[in-house]
Amino acid sequence: MIASRLSGAFVITLTTAQMMAPVNASAQDALLKATTLPSQATNDLIRSLPEVGAKAWASEKPVFRDLVVDQNNLNAAGKQKLETSDGEQKTVPFVVPNSMIIKFDSDVTPAQVDDYLKSNNLPVIQKFENIGAVQVKTDISKYFQSEITDKNANESILRGMNQAIDSFKKDPRVLSATPDVFLSDKAASEEDVDARNMIEPDVITGTSGAALAPTIDWGVQDIEADKLWSMPGANDGTIFGVMDVGFSRHEDLSFINFPDTDADNHGNHVAGIACGLHNSKGIEGVLPNCFVRARSGDVFFQSGAQTPELRFVILFSQILATLNNFVAGEDDVSTYNVSLGYNWRSNFGINPDLPESGAWRSLVESQGVILVSILEAANKDGKVIFSAAGNDSKKGETPISSKYASPFNWAALAARDEGIENGVIVAAHDTAGKRANFSNVDADISCPGVDVISSLAFDGQSNPSNSSYGKMSGTSMASPYCASAHVLFRLIRPEYTGVEAVKCMISSGVSGDAAAPMLKLTKALAKCPPKS
């Protein structure tokens, strides 16, 4: 099966770099006093629990609860609308009614966890023992029954999700709970990109088989990565891992153990931003000596929508499992990038910042609390997670905050209030140094995200190709730019910890008209000289 031309439901990039210095004792003590993580005994108990397994659970084919999309508010792939041939509106899958993800309080004992699951008859689908969480089988469809006060079907679903959250959180052993919902990629839409529609990539070459002459994308020069390439350490070998819906072999990418995966433009594009080979053709990525470790995520559901940004969606539980496994299991990985979110405006016509959107924000918070534990666990190991600010904003309107664009952004801000500073939110700017129309604000740093040239999996006729290149726009392009720049900085300044490197990068930024300080790597190195 060949995937849609832009079906990247999520991206997690991971990089191998020098291990970071350990957290000092006093800082670690302060962190542990406010921990959200379970005790080792509780961790062991959760690990020992029998589980159904995510694939077995997914094979049961639950009935998805859909949201009805207001096509007048939907900004989807140019002329394509979510409508049927007779003009009726289509629905978009949103929530799975036969599971919940439960995050236990850090003070809970193993006996309390065991009793909670048994007394409530909650079989475990999968376990996240290191953060004290589980996904369980349970029927929450009763919460979605229409009530006389509901204005429409969407309101019934939203009310039901929040009632389910509140019901599970009433138990003092539960810190947070969330239904399993779908998330999608952060692609920018036509109306919000000045030049053209970048959801369908603008193919530069590949239709005739002619190789693209060696090209350095404007983004590489904008962050000044090319000025670092001759410095000691910059050319050290680096593994840059990318998890996406799919990948394709490409003349400008060097894969390690290429996976069994569908071909997809989004995975190749993100990989090329970081790892485009410095050879005699194609684009040159941020990292001069880089190998791609590709991981293809399971797509449990295809919506059937014709618009690329809605065809592939992925469950929050899948993202949680993937990121948790990477953070907990990859000792040689220190930098992560997450490009996913709800795309409230483009997918659902929702502005999450409006007063009437409080129920939507509550859903994000319930998931964000769980992800704070991911950040805390990563922070203990000196790891940094970059997340895309989101593409909910529109030209001529008040920009939307990144906080509720994705649960990862919310978690980064919430963790920071607790002294955990390893979550970094990335906005996008254009070649003029202005905030991209689509880019959300309230980010930590800004990287290039408009008309970014990189490798693709398909040519202009949608045929598989190993030599195609094209432009895409979105904060999902900006985020891997910043993440790979973080790796490059630490190759040259290995004595700096991950969080220290982030602070160096942010302090180097030029504000201008961007949503956040624009990364300038030479200035970052100047502000943070080698430690004696």
C-alpha positions, 0 to 999 in steps of 0.5 A: 500500500502506498501512503498519501503524499503527506500523511505524516501523522507524527514525527519523533526524531532522536539523535545520538550525541555525547552523553550529558553531564549528570544533574547536580545533587541539590538540583536532583533532590529538589526534583525528587521532592516534587516527582510525578514518577512512581516508586521503584516498587510500583514500577515493578508491580506495573511491569509484572501486570499481564496485558492484552497488548495494543495490537490485540486490542486494536484488532477488536475494531472499536466503533470510533466516535466522530466529530462533524467538521464545519466545512466553512471553517475547515482549511484543508488542502486547497480546493478539497473539502471534507464533503460528500458528492451530495454536499453533506458534511463528513465526519472525522474520527476523534475518540475511541470509546473502549479504553482509558489511559490512567496515570497514577499518583506518585505516592500510590503503593503497589497494593493500591494499584493492584486493588484499583485495577482488580476492583474496577475490572480494568484489564491492562492493554499496555503498560508505561511502568516507568512513569506509573501509567497504564492503558486499560480496557473499559467502556466509556460509551455511556458518557457520550449519550446525547443529553437534552442540553447538548447543542449537537453531536460534537458537544455530546462527545466533548462533554462525554470525554470530560465527564469520563476524565472527571469520573476516573480522577475522582479516585485519589489514586489517579493523578490524571486520566484521558480517553484515547484520541487521534492526533495528526501532523502539523502541516500548514494550509494553503491560505496560511502560506504566502507563496503556495500550498505546501501540503502538496509538496512542490517537487523540484526534481525527480520527474525526469530522473535528473539529479538536483545540483548540490543545494543548501536550503535557506534554513541551513544558512538562516540558522548558520549551521553551514558556518559550523561545518568546518569546526572541530567535532562538527563532522563526527558521525551522528545517528539521527532517528526519525519516527514517522508514518513512512519512508522511502529509500533516497539518493540523499539519505543514508539509512541504518537498517531500513524498515519495512514501511510505506513510502511517505513524503513527510518522513523523508522530508524531516530526515533530509532537513537533518541528514541530507548527505553532503555529497555531489547532489541534492540537499545538504542537511544540518548535520554533515555526517549523519545516518538515519535510523528510520522507525515507521509507526503503526497506523491503526486507522485510516480516516478515508478522508481525501485531504492529505492532512486527515487521511492518516491519524494516530492514537495518543496511546501510540505516541505515548508508547513510542516516546516512552520507549525511546526515552526509557530505552535509548541510552545513546539518544539525547535529543528528541523532536515531536511534531504532532498536535490537534490542528484545531483550526484546520481540522476542526474549526476550533480556536482553543484560546477562546473562552468557550473552548475550555472543555477542549483545553481540559482534554489537552491538560489531562494528556499533558499531565501524563507527558510531564512525567515523560519530560521528568524521566527524560530530564533525569537522564539529561535528555531534551525534547523539542515540540512543534508550536503548531499551525493553528494561526491564520494571517490577519488574525490574533495568533494562537498560543502554542500551549494547547496546540498539543499536549506536549507543548502544555507539558513543556510549560507545566514542567517548567513551572516545576523546574524541569526545563528540558521541553522546548517549543519551536515556532516557524519563521520565513525567509524575511525573519517574520513569523510564519502566518500559520505559526502559533506563538508563545514558543521558546525559539524559532527556526525556518519553516516556510518553503523548506526544500528537502527530500521526498518519497514521490515525484510530481506524478505521485510515483515512488522516486528515490531522487525527488525533492520538494518544498513543505511548510509548517512548524513540523519543518521548523522543529527538526531544524532546531532539534538537529541544530541542538545536536550540532551545537553539542558536537562542537560543545560536548561539555554543555548539558542538553538544557545548557545547550538549549539556553545557549541557543535561545540566548543567541536568538534575534527576535525581529518579527518572529514568534520567538528568538530566531536561532543563530548558531554562531552567536550561540557558540560565542555566548557559550565558549568552551568550558575550561 
